[in-house]
Amino acid sequence: MLYQLLAQIRKRPALYINRKSVLSLELFLLGFFTAQTAYKVPVDPDTQAFAEFQDWLVKQYNDHSNRSWAEIIHTQVNDEIQGFDLFFTLLDQYKMECDTTNNQKRAPQATEPVVQLMEFA
């Protein structure tokens, strides 16, 4: 659900956050997450995955300050519009890495032997 919403914001930011701005996007998402919590909306897989985005971004930029993901991105380009575009580029990269990691966890690689356990009576 979250990634579908972000895809819509990416296409038409003015409908959701008034202007293309990484800091405005952060405020919108904070409101979104607050509403989910307040109304006890079950956490969907996208929201769970996005919860790790901050830690991933800290590692990408080796930025161990207390800044939010939006502030880290804004610092890289020092422009809210460019920061908005960079957020989505980074989000795409993050999602791709998460998909790769999850796929590796789900199925053994071709080079890995498949071990079957047998029960003996």
N, C-alpha and C positions, 0 to 999 in steps of 0.2 A: 504494500500500500504506500509506504513512504517513498520508495523509488519511483512509483507511478506519479505521485504528487510532484516530486522533484523534476521529473521529465516534463511535466506541464509547466512548471515554473521556468525551466530552462528555455522552453519555446516562447513563452509569453510572460516574462517577469512582471510587467506592468499590471497585469490582472491580479497578481498576488501580493507583490511587495512594492508597488508604485514605481520602482525604478530598478535598474540593474545595479545591485550593490551587494557585495559579500556580507557587509555588516547588517544590512536590512534583511538579507536571507537568514542570517543567524538569529535575528530577533523573531522572525516569522516562525522558524523552527522551534525556538524556545517556547513560543506560544502554543504551537502544535503539540509539543511534548507535554506541556503543562495541562492542556485540555485533555489529552489522553489519560494522564494520571488522575486528574480531577473527576473525570467521568468514568474511570475504571475501565477504559477500553483495553481489551487484551493486547499485549505486545505482539506485533507481527514479526516475522523473520527479518524483514527489511530494517525495522527499528532496532532489533537485536544486533544485526550486522553493523548498522551505522553507529552503534554505541562504541564500537572499537575504532572508528575512524580517527578520533582524536589521538589515540595512542599510536596508530599507524603513521599519522602525519608528524607527530613528534619525532618518530624514528627517521622519517624521510628527510626532515630538515635538521635533525639533531638539535632540536629546540626544546630544552627542558625547563623553560620558564613556566609560569602559571597562566600563560595566555591561552585563550580559546582557539579552536581550529580556525575561526574566521580572522582573528587577530594575527595568527601565524601566517595565514595566506596573505592578508593585507600587507603585512610587513615585507613579504617577498616582492611585491609589485608596487606598493605604496599608491595604489589606485583602486577604488572600490569597484569600478566596472571591470578592469582587468582581473581583479580578485574574484569577481563573480565567475568570469570565464575560467580562471585557473581552478576554482573550486570544482567545477564540473569535469575538467580534465583530470584532476586528481581523484575525484570520485569514480570516474570511469576506470582509472588505473587500480584503485583500491578494490572495486567490485571484481575486476578481472583477476586480481591476485587472490581474492577471497574465493572466487569460483574455482580457480586452479587448486588452491589448498583444499577446499571441500571435496573436489573430485578425487584428489589423491587419497583422502581419508576414506572415501566411499568404496573405491575399487582397487584391488591390487594392480600394480604396474605389470606390464608384460614380462619384465625381467625378474619379478618377484615370484618365488614359488608359492603355490597355493597349498596350504597345509590343511588337511582335514583330520579332525579328531574322531577317533573311533571308540565306541563304548564296548567294553568286554563284560560279558555276563558271568 
